[in-house]
């Protein structure tokens, strides 16, 4: 016999957990089906949380950011450093997994362990490890099965030294050398983390610059800083070929250059986890990477079935996935709470240093035909940055020339992912760069750089008015 639920969610990652909690909070009977033993999804298990933990641990155990300030760094045995990284990551993952499970239980949501698939009508069939199948009838179904690393064809991922963004978590010994293929957020994060712990890192990408969706000037700063850290950054390198011969692992670039690293990490994007869900039979359409197609309310092409999170594609951020899940639940049940996802969501890349942005880049403003100007403030001139040694990078403001309306904020620096929210707030209320000039900031703080970026913008406007643009 089928069990009755108002909402059945397939997947207990950020989108699934928050959608379920939203519906349960407003009195719906909810079940989550999760094939892994614990909730949290890839964001907790082997992507966002462990990666960011590895980053913080690497900075702490090596004293990386303070080496130039105090002239010393921790000289840990490489094996001990890796052990610290793995131990700390495991602890944080366990803590966040417990937090997700507690949130599910607190809302009275039934967490069902098994592989879920769409059944006839509006039902979910759950195959458990003991061979039994459990049928759940639902008023609404939400697909939130997340994503996994995309494996480009022709790359031998069965080789133990060819890694993706999940299997690299399992590295348990120091690496002499690492090639990272892919200059997006994940590639930049892992390249800088391993460089910080002393690995010889080469970062390879086919694109002409790193993190292509970021502002071009910021991307160039990231590449320059990576090279200063000792990374080899090869851009516009073409398609890389990988094989193993008698001499070991071999990566060949389009120009014929050969690199022989100890391991290779491919960070080539992600694909939706939609196999074996029975989507086609249920009338749920997907794209060429298996990502579910949805409308602005996160409805799929099948009535009563919604989808949210990485499974629907970019931006594939845990923060946005959570909001998508909440909005989907509100639309599905007519809950007058959250009706849309923030159109000004910030992006953060947790490299060393961090990169963050919100709003329009210079390139986007130019493409829209906007008459814009920019203002910059360098952390090398910021008192707090000088005190802490975090002098790499800058804040860049993009604003409309005619009325100084803020259009975009771009930060490259130690606290970029935290600081970006101030710029996001000003964008949300349609503010101008005058907000930063009129506001009093604590001194010394990194946030004070917003003020000097705004002053720089005003000076550039004055210079243009005097014919000095």
Secondary structure, DSSP 8 states (H G I E B T S, - for coil): --EEEEEEEE--SHHHHHHHHHHHHTT--EEEEESSSSSSHHHHHTSHHHHHHHHHHHHHHHTGGGHHHHS------HHHHHHHHHHHHHHHHHHHHHHHHHHHHHTT-EEEESEEEE-SSSEEEEE-TTS-EEEEEEEEEEE---EEE---TT--TTSTTEE-TTGGGG--S--SEEEEE--SHHHHHHHHHHHHTT-EEEEE-SSSSSSTTS-HHHHHHHHHHHHHHT-EEE-S----EEEEETTEEEEE-TTS-EE--SEEEE---EEE--TTS-HHHHT--B-TTS-B---TT-B-SSTTEEE-GGGG-TT--HHHHHHHHHHHHHHHHT-SS--S--TT--EEE-SSSEEEEEE--HHHHHHTT--EEEEEEEGGG-HHHHHHT--S-EEEEEEETTT-BEEEEEEEETTHHHHHHHHHHHHHTT-BTHHHHHS---SS-STTHHHHHHHHHHHHHHHHHTT--
